[in-house]
Structures are given as structure tokens and as C-alpha cells.
């Protein structure tokens, strides 16, 4: 019997596949060689596509970067939601949540997003384009924390600042670790963070 050829992909499917290749290549490039060296040539070489193929999908490199930031946020939120949904089955939900947050800050996805943030400090157009993406990202993370109740033992007015304090802690750690690795401190830092949060939870709420 002759094999039945697979159905031809539609133009929309081919376009989606090309965009996916470009975005994946951009994530990998930014995470490995940094934002500035993630040129059109670098991305296209990794994606095994021509520059013309890229510019048929994106008008500019900036458009590709913004689309990449959107995809990173989408993937990170999917992983975050999946992790948070299982907190109720954990013996120590707070410890599980903190470990996930720490691990997420050390991932190549987050490194790529962090590189984009750093570039946006001095690039007004980039900053304006990704600011709404960042707002959606962090708003959804905070809302998910509220839904899980992992911080329900804390006064309502400090839950969001507490979340961001831990986010900033682990984000900074992920930046420093590659140049000053102190694996011997990792467990102690996490334990100290949890101890400080436990002490704070026992304090009465202030007006």
C-alpha cells in the first residue's frame, strides 16, 4: 500500500511555525549571548531561516523582541499556574511556592526576560512596548497567590509587597549566582526567608 501523504499545512499554520522558530531562537539567544548580541543574524542562524523570512513576520527586530517577551510571560504563567494549583496537596505550601519562585528566576526563560528589562532601562520605545506585558504578568501572579491562599496568614495589605520582596530576593540571587556562586548558602537563605515570614505572620495587623 502506498503511504498517504500528510495534509499540506495552511498558510496560517506555516506562519505560526515560522514565528515559533524565531521566538524560540530569540529566547535561546538572549539567554545565552545577551540582548545586545541577539541580532537578526543571530536569531535567523539559530532558527535556520533567512532574514527575509523573519521580516515577512515582523517589521522590525523590536517587534520580534516584544513578541518574544509575550511568549516568555505566557510560558511562565502557564508553569506558575500549574505549580500553584498543586499547593494544597503539599505539606508546606509556602516552602513549595518559594522554591518554585526561586527556580523560576534561575530559568533561561527568566534570564531572557531579565535581559529585555535591562535593555528597556535605556530604550524608551522598548520600555513602553513591554510595560503592559510586565503589568499583566505580575498582576496575574499576585492574583494567583491570592486565589491559592498561600499568604492568607498575613494581613491583606502586605501580601503583595511580601510577594514582590521574595521575587526581588530570588531575582537578585539569580543575577549574582553566575559570577559568585555560593551553593553553600542556598538552603540557609531560603530557611531565613521562611523564618522571617513566619515571624511576621504572628504579628498583629497594623491599622
N, C-alpha and C positions, 0 to 999 in steps of 0.2 A: 504494500500500500504506500502510495506517495504521501509524504508529510504535508499537512495543511499549513500553509504559510500563516504566520501570525498576522492579525489585523494591523493595517497601517495606522500609525498614530496620527491623530488630528494635529492641525497646526497649533492649537492651543496646548495640546499635550507636549509637542516638541518645544514650544516656547517655555513651558513650565520646567521641562527637563534642563534646558539651557540655563535658565535663571537659577535653578537649584545647583547646577555645577559651579556657576560663577559665585554664588553666595557661599557655598561650602569652601571653595578655593580662597575666597576673601577672608573667611573666618580663620582658616588654617594659616594664611599668610600673615594676617595681623597678629595672631597669637604667637607666631614663630619669629618673624622678622620685624615686627613693629608697624605702626601706622604709616610712617613716612615712607618706608621702603615697600609698602604694598602698592605698587604701581599697577597700571593697567597691564603692562607686560608681565609683571609677576603673577597677577591673577590669571591672565589668559594662559600663561605657560602651565600653571598648576591645573587649570581646568581643561587643558588640551583643546582650546578654542582660539580662534583668531580675534584680534582686536575688533575687526568688523562685526563679528558675531556678538561681541559684547555691546558694541554701540547700537546694534539693532534692538537691544533690550533696554539699554539705559542710555540716556542722553549724555550723562557725564559720569566721571568717577564718583563724584559726590552722591549722585543718585544711587549708585551701587552700594556705597558705604551706608547710606540711610536704610536701604532695603536690607542690608546685612544686619544692621542694628535691630531692625524689626524682627528678623528671623531669630537672632540670638535671644531677644526678650521672649519671643513665643516659645522657644525650646526651653528656656529657663523656667518660665511659668508653668509649662506642662510638667516638668520634673518636680517643681516646687509643690504644685497641687497634688501630685501623686504621693509625694512624701508626707505632706500634711494630712492627707486622708487616712493614713495608717497610724497617726499619732495615738489614737485612742486605744490601740492594741498594745502599746508599749508600756513597760513598767515605769519608765521615767521619760515622760513625753518631752519635758523641757530639754533633757540631755540629748535626746534624739534630734529635736529641732535644731539645737545649737550645733551639733555635729554635722547635720546636713547643710546648715548655713555656712559653716566653715569650709566644708568640702566644696560647695558650690563656688565659693570665692576663689578657690585654687584651680578651678577647671579652665580648660583652654577657651571655652565659650566666654567666661567672665573676663579672662585676660584680654580677649579681643574687644569686649565691650569697654573695659577699663582704658585700653589704648585709645579708643574712639573718644571717650570722655576727656582724656588728657589733651588730645588734639583739639577738642572743642573749646578748651580754655582760651586759646588764642585764635580760633577760627569762628568768627561771629555767625557766618552762614551755617556752618556745621552745627554750632550750638543751637541756633534757632530751629533747625530741622529735627534734631534729636531730642530736644527738650520735651515735646509732647509724648514721645516714646518712653522717655525716662519717667515722666509723671504717671503714665498708665502702668508701667512696670511696678513702681514702688507702691502706688495706691492699691494695686491688686494684691501685692504681697502683704501689706498691712491688713487689708480686708480679710485675707485668708487666715492670718494669725487670729483675728477676732473671731472668725467662724469656728476655728478649731478649739478656742478657749484655752490654748496653752498658756496664755498670760492672764487668765481670769482671776488669779490670786492677787493681781496688782491693781492699784487704783486706775480707773479708766483713763485719767488724764496723763498717765505716764507710760501707758502701754506702747504707743507709737514711738516716743523718744527712746524707750528701752529697746525696742526692736532696732532702731537705727544705731543706737550705741553699739549693739552687738554686730550689726552689719559693718560699721566703720572699723570696729576692732579686727574682725576677720579679713576685711578688705585690705587694711593696712598690713596685716600679718602676711597676706599673700604677696604683697609688693616687696616686703623686706626679705622674706624667706629665700628667694633665689640667690640673693647676694650675701645673706648672713643666715644660713640655715642653723637653727637651734632645735632640732627634733627633741632634744632632752627637755625642752621647756613646754612642748606642746600640751602634754597631759596636765601640767601644773597650771598653765594659762586657762585651759578650759575649766578645770576644777575651781580656780579662783573666781572666774566669771560666774559660775553657777553658785558658789558660796555667797558672793556679793548680791546676786539676785535673790537668793533665799533670805538673806538678812533683810533686804529691802522689803520683801513681801510681808514680813512680820510687823513692819512699821504702820502705825495708823495713818490713814489718808489725811492730807492737809487740805484745808479749805482754800 
